[in-house]
Amino acid sequence: MRFFDSPLETNALIWRLERRDGFTIGLTSHDQDLWIDGVRYRAAPGLMPSAIMLGSDTRPDTLDLDGALASNAIRADDLAQGLWDGAHICISMIDWSAPDQPGLMLFIGTLAEVTAAEGQFSAEVQSIKTQLGRPYLPQTSPSCRARFCGPGCNLSAARFSSEAVVAEVQGLAIAFATLPRPLDAYVFGQMRWSDGANAGLTADIVGVTQDQVALQLDSPMPYPILPGDRAQLIEGCDHEFATCKDRFANGHNFRGEPHLPGHDLLMRYPGGQG
């Protein structure tokens, strides 16, 4: 590697971590902050990775990352809420005396399991090769396997999205001032907060309250929801063929096999019931 042809006295590690909600931080082993490609990499002397060992086979590469909790970077309450689970991480080595020059990419992956205790956090990092272990072909299923308004579904998310303002909060029940569609249309959908303490975070909508005035979330948000907070609501889909065909007129894009015989057909025999 030509990167190691030069002296190593001015080398430093940098970590770029991006959460699923888009929040991004940069950390470096250097004793001073560095600005690289518009991102501020903060000096993190307490952040220590295990040895980075990369193999040429298809087995996933892993490493462990340990560090101190920082109030302005990685916070204990964020870890407890799982906000850093699945975060994308990129580890590189750069020359801190010339941070604008290309560095050496060492590792790309995701945070698999993050724990925190006594002011410290520990994370297992899985390499991008983990994706090679996923099934190459999807298994058959009577319901649709595509994410609503995602690849395969091919519907426009903008068409089924609307912005609303919170009117009242009762635990996991959120009532909005006005909505362009009936509440039932948002069941199995998502709620993405546009402002307030939870800005940028998303929640799954699992139902409607018995009085039919509020939407029910699957779990509490990390921070309090207040009247006046704005959210982007995306309609939901139960992934059934009838819903796809009748409600969304999208049966031609249905990613399931609703008419494929199940295992009960294999259990039939002459003279048997069924």
C-alpha positions as CSV (number, residue, x, y, z in Angstrom):
1,M,0.0,0.0,0.0
2,R,1.5,3.3,-1.1
3,F,0.0,5.1,1.9
4,F,2.6,3.4,4.1
5,D,5.5,4.5,1.8
6,S,5.6,7.8,3.7
7,P,6.7,8.3,7.4
8,L,4.0,7.3,9.9
9,E,4.7,10.0,12.5
10,T,1.8,12.1,11.3
11,N,-0.8,9.3,10.8
12,A,-4.1,9.2,12.7
13,L,-7.3,7.2,12.6
14,I,-10.6,8.7,11.9
15,W,-14.1,7.3,12.5
16,R,-17.2,8.6,10.6
17,L,-20.5,7.3,12.2
18,E,-23.9,7.9,10.6
19,R,-27.1,6.9,12.3
20,R,-30.1,5.6,10.5
21,D,-31.8,9.0,11.0
22,G,-28.9,10.8,9.2
23,F,-27.2,12.2,12.3
24,T,-23.4,12.0,11.6
25,I,-20.4,12.5,13.8
26,G,-16.6,12.3,13.2
27,L,-14.0,11.2,15.7
28,T,-10.2,11.0,15.5
29,S,-7.3,9.5,17.4
30,H,-5.4,12.7,16.9
31,D,-5.0,15.1,19.8
32,Q,-6.7,18.0,17.9
33,D,-9.9,18.3,16.0
34,L,-9.7,17.8,12.2
35,W,-11.9,19.1,9.4
36,I,-12.1,16.6,6.5
37,D,-14.6,16.9,3.6
38,G,-16.8,19.4,5.6
39,V,-17.0,17.1,8.6
40,R,-15.5,18.0,12.0
41,Y,-13.6,15.0,13.4
42,R,-13.4,15.6,17.2
43,A,-10.4,14.4,19.1
44,A,-11.4,11.2,21.0
45,P,-8.4,9.9,22.9
46,G,-10.8,7.5,24.8
47,L,-12.0,5.8,21.7
48,M,-10.1,2.5,21.1
49,P,-10.7,0.0,18.4
50,S,-9.6,-3.6,18.5
51,A,-7.1,-4.9,15.9
52,I,-8.5,-4.6,12.4
53,M,-8.1,-7.9,10.6
54,L,-9.4,-8.1,7.1
55,G,-9.7,-11.4,5.2
56,S,-9.9,-12.2,1.5
57,D,-12.7,-14.8,2.0
58,T,-16.4,-14.1,2.3
59,R,-16.6,-14.5,6.1
60,P,-17.6,-11.2,7.7
61,D,-14.8,-9.1,9.3
62,T,-15.6,-7.9,12.8
63,L,-14.0,-5.6,15.4
64,D,-14.9,-4.1,18.7
65,L,-15.0,-0.4,19.5
66,D,-14.8,1.0,23.0
67,G,-15.0,4.6,24.2
68,A,-16.2,7.2,26.6
69,L,-19.7,8.7,26.5
70,A,-19.7,12.3,25.4
71,S,-22.5,14.7,26.0
72,N,-22.2,16.3,22.6
73,A,-21.5,13.1,20.6
74,I,-22.5,9.7,21.8
75,R,-24.9,10.0,24.8
76,A,-26.1,7.3,27.1
77,D,-29.8,8.0,26.6
78,D,-29.4,7.7,22.8
79,L,-27.7,4.3,23.2
80,A,-30.5,3.1,25.5
81,Q,-33.1,4.1,22.9
82,G,-31.2,2.1,20.3
83,L,-30.5,5.2,18.1
84,W,-27.0,4.0,17.3
85,D,-28.0,0.4,16.5
86,G,-27.2,-0.3,12.9
87,A,-25.3,2.9,12.4
88,H,-22.9,3.0,9.4
89,I,-19.3,3.3,10.3
90,C,-16.2,4.1,8.1
91,I,-12.7,3.9,9.6
92,S,-9.8,5.4,7.7
93,M,-6.2,6.4,8.3
94,I,-5.1,9.9,7.3
95,D,-2.1,12.2,7.5
96,W,-3.2,14.8,10.0
97,S,-0.6,17.2,8.6
98,A,-2.4,17.1,5.3
99,P,-6.0,16.2,6.0
100,D,-7.1,17.3,2.5
101,Q,-5.1,14.5,1.0
102,P,-6.7,11.0,0.3
103,G,-6.3,8.6,3.2
104,L,-6.4,4.8,3.5
105,M,-9.8,3.2,3.9
106,L,-9.5,0.4,6.5
107,F,-13.1,-0.7,7.4
108,I,-16.7,-0.1,6.3
109,G,-19.5,-1.7,8.2
110,T,-22.3,-1.2,10.7
111,L,-22.6,-1.2,14.5
112,A,-24.3,-4.5,15.4
113,E,-24.7,-4.3,19.1
114,V,-24.1,-1.2,21.3
115,T,-24.0,-1.3,25.1
116,A,-23.3,1.4,27.7
117,A,-22.3,1.2,31.4
118,E,-20.5,3.4,33.9
119,G,-19.7,6.2,31.4
120,Q,-18.3,3.9,28.8
121,F,-19.8,2.3,25.6
122,S,-18.9,-0.8,23.7
123,A,-19.9,-1.7,20.2
124,E,-19.5,-4.7,17.9
125,V,-18.8,-3.7,14.4
126,Q,-19.6,-5.9,11.4
127,S,-18.1,-5.4,8.0
128,I,-20.0,-4.9,4.8
129,K,-19.3,-8.5,3.9
130,T,-22.1,-9.5,6.3
131,Q,-24.5,-8.7,3.5
132,L,-23.1,-11.7,1.6
133,G,-24.7,-14.0,4.1
134,R,-28.2,-12.8,3.2
135,P,-30.4,-15.0,1.0
136,Y,-29.7,-14.4,-2.7
137,L,-33.3,-15.1,-3.7
138,P,-36.4,-14.2,-1.7
139,Q,-38.6,-16.9,-0.2
140,T,-42.2,-17.3,-1.3
141,S,-44.8,-15.7,0.9
142,P,-48.6,-15.0,0.6
143,S,-48.0,-11.3,1.7
144,C,-46.0,-8.7,-0.1
145,R,-42.3,-8.6,0.8
146,A,-41.7,-5.1,-0.5
147,R,-41.5,-2.1,1.7
148,F,-44.5,0.2,1.1
149,C,-43.4,2.9,-1.4
150,G,-40.0,1.3,-1.5
151,P,-38.1,-0.7,-4.2
152,G,-40.5,-3.3,-5.8
153,C,-43.6,-1.5,-4.6
154,N,-42.8,1.4,-6.9
155,L,-45.4,3.7,-5.4
156,S,-44.4,7.3,-4.7
157,A,-43.9,8.1,-1.0
158,A,-44.7,11.8,-1.7
159,R,-48.1,10.8,-2.9
160,F,-49.0,9.1,0.3
161,S,-47.3,11.5,2.7
162,S,-48.8,14.5,4.5
163,E,-47.6,16.9,7.2
164,A,-49.6,17.3,10.4
165,V,-49.3,19.2,13.7
166,V,-49.7,17.5,17.0
167,A,-52.8,18.5,18.9
168,E,-52.7,16.2,22.0
169,V,-50.5,13.5,23.4
170,Q,-51.7,10.7,25.7
171,G,-48.9,8.2,26.2
172,L,-48.4,6.4,22.9
173,A,-51.6,8.0,21.4
174,I,-50.9,11.0,19.3
175,A,-53.8,13.2,18.1
176,F,-53.3,15.6,15.2
177,A,-55.1,18.9,14.4
178,T,-56.1,17.9,10.9
179,L,-55.3,15.0,8.6
180,P,-56.2,14.8,4.9
181,R,-57.1,11.1,5.1
182,P,-59.0,8.9,7.7
183,L,-56.9,7.6,10.6
184,D,-57.2,4.0,9.4
185,A,-55.1,4.9,6.3
186,Y,-52.0,5.5,8.5
187,V,-52.1,2.2,10.3
188,F,-48.9,0.3,9.6
189,G,-47.4,3.5,8.4
190,Q,-44.6,5.7,9.7
191,M,-44.4,9.0,11.5
192,R,-41.2,11.1,10.9
193,W,-40.8,14.1,13.2
194,S,-40.0,17.4,11.4
195,D,-39.2,19.5,14.4
196,G,-39.2,19.3,18.2
197,A,-36.9,17.2,20.4
198,N,-37.4,14.1,18.2
199,A,-36.6,15.9,14.9
200,G,-35.4,13.4,12.3
201,L,-36.5,10.3,14.2
202,T,-39.2,7.9,13.0
203,A,-41.9,5.8,14.7
204,D,-44.1,3.0,13.5
205,I,-47.9,3.5,13.7
206,V,-49.6,0.3,14.8
207,G,-53.2,1.3,15.3
208,V,-55.9,3.7,16.1
209,T,-57.3,4.4,19.6
210,Q,-60.8,3.1,20.4
211,D,-62.4,6.5,20.2
212,Q,-60.9,6.9,16.7
213,V,-59.3,10.2,17.4
214,A,-55.6,9.4,17.7
215,L,-52.8,7.2,16.2
216,Q,-51.1,4.6,18.3
217,L,-47.3,4.3,18.2
218,D,-45.5,1.0,18.8
219,S,-43.1,2.4,21.4
220,P,-42.3,5.6,23.2
221,M,-40.1,8.2,21.5
222,P,-36.7,9.0,23.1
223,Y,-37.8,12.6,24.0
224,P,-41.2,14.1,25.0
225,I,-43.7,14.9,22.2
226,L,-45.4,18.3,22.7
227,P,-48.5,19.9,21.1
228,G,-47.4,21.9,18.1
229,D,-44.6,19.5,17.0
230,R,-44.8,18.7,13.3
231,A,-44.6,15.3,11.8
232,Q,-44.5,13.8,8.3
233,L,-47.0,10.9,8.1
234,I,-46.7,8.1,5.6
235,E,-49.7,5.9,5.0
236,G,-49.5,2.3,5.8
237,C,-50.1,-1.0,4.0
238,D,-50.9,-4.4,5.5
239,H,-49.1,-6.1,2.6
240,E,-52.2,-8.1,1.5
241,F,-52.9,-8.6,-2.1
242,A,-56.5,-7.3,-1.8
243,T,-55.2,-4.1,-0.3
244,C,-52.6,-3.7,-3.0
245,K,-55.0,-4.3,-5.8
246,D,-58.2,-2.5,-4.5
247,R,-56.9,0.3,-2.4
248,F,-53.7,1.3,-4.2
249,A,-54.4,-0.2,-7.7
250,N,-50.9,-1.6,-7.6
251,G,-51.5,-5.4,-7.9
252,H,-49.1,-5.7,-10.9
253,N,-46.3,-4.8,-8.5
254,F,-47.3,-7.1,-5.7
255,R,-44.2,-8.9,-4.4
256,G,-45.9,-12.0,-3.0
257,E,-47.6,-15.3,-4.0
258,P,-51.1,-15.1,-2.6
259,H,-52.4,-17.9,-4.8
260,L,-49.5,-20.4,-4.3
261,P,-50.7,-23.6,-2.6
262,G,-49.4,-24.0,0.9
263,H,-48.1,-27.0,2.9
264,D,-51.6,-28.2,3.5
265,L,-51.8,-29.3,-0.1
266,L,-48.9,-31.7,0.4
267,M,-50.7,-33.3,3.3
268,R,-53.7,-34.3,1.3
269,Y,-54.1,-38.0,0.3
270,P,-56.9,-40.1,-1.3
271,G,-59.8,-40.5,1.0
272,G,-58.5,-37.8,3.4
273,Q,-60.3,-34.7,4.4
274,G,-59.4,-31.3,3.1
